């Protein structure tokens, strides 16, 4: 199990099992936050603890997700889908930058173009350590 916590330690997440590849997105939110995402579903392999506040993307008629962050230190913990999927589950992702670096350094990075094409980009064989160190 992986864990991540905000800077002040008042909010955290856990992710059970293999996180798979980690996503670096260049959308207008993710590039500003500098997040790296691991995905699953609310109430399944991902759990949050502690108090969180949320930000719902402005400038669009209907937002598809909300960003959850610590109200004390403002670290971005996760995003959560605002609509359930067809199977009734809610998609969610946790920010792997809040995990201990030595536990996630070798995880492969997938690049996602959330700015223009909304498609996966070539991975180039990079891993988390390539973005951190």
N, C-alpha and C positions, 0 to 999 in steps of 0.2 A: 504494500500500500504506500502511495506517495502522499505527502502532506505539504501544504503551503500555508504561509501565514503572512498577514500584513506586517508592516514595519513595527507597529506598536504592540502587536500580538493579540489584539482584541477580537479579530476575525480570522477565520481560517477555512480551509477546504481539505477534503480527503478524496483521493481517487483510488479505487480498488482495482487491482489487476494491471495488465499491460496497458500503458497509455497510448501505445502505437506511435505513429509519427506525429510530430508537433507542427502546428500550422502558424506560419508567419503571414499575416495579411497586411495589405497596404491600403485598406479602405481609410476613409477620413477619420474614423475613430481609432482603429488599431494602430495606425502609424503614429498617431499622437500619443497614445498610451504606451507604445513599445511592448505590447503584449505578445505572448506566445501561447497558443491555445491547445489544450487536449480536450477531446469531446466525449460525451456520453449523454445520459438522460437523468433528469432530476429524480431523486429518490431511488436510483438504481446504483450505479458505481460511484456517483458523485454525491458528496454531502457537504453542506456549508454549516459552520457554527459561528456563533457570535452575532452581534448586531451588524446589519448592513444597511446602506442607503442605496437608492437606485437612480439612474439617469436613463431616460428614454430619449432616444435620438430625436432631435428637433429638425424642422425643415422638411418633413415629409408628412403626407396625409395619414398614413398608417405605418407605424414602426413595427418591425418584425422582432426586435429584441430589446432587452434592457441590460444595462451595465450595472453590476453590483459592486460596490466599493465600501471600504471601511469609512464610517463617518468621522472617525478620530484622526486618522493619518492619511486618508484618501487613496490608499493603494487599491488598484483594481483587482478584485478577486475573481470575478467570473462574468459571463453573460448568460442570460436565460431567455429562451424564446417566449414571446408573448402569446403565441398561438400553439395549441396542441397539434401534434401531427395526426395523420389519419388513424394511427393505431392507438391514439389517446395519450401518448407519451410526450413529454416536454424536453426538447433538445436543450443542452446546456454545455458550457465549456468552462474550464478553469485556467487561470493564468499560471503557466509553468514557471514564469520568472519569480514566483513567490516560493518555489520549492528549493531545497538545498542544491546548489549547483553541482556538487559531485554526484548526486543521484539522477540528474537529468542531462548531464553534459554529453553523453553519447547517443541520445535519442535523435533520430533523423528529423530533418526539417522539410516540410512541404511548404511551398510558396503558393499563396492564393491571391489572385488579382481581384480584390474586392473593390477596386477603384474604377476600372474600365470594363473588363471583359467578364467578370464574375466566373472565371475559370481557373483551374489549377495551372501553375506554371512549372517548367522543368525544375527538378529538385537540386540539380547540380551536385548531389552527393554530400551536402553539408549536414552538420549536426548542431545541436544547441551550443556546444562549446565554441563553434566557429562564430557565433553571434555575440558571445559573452567575453571571450578571452583573446 
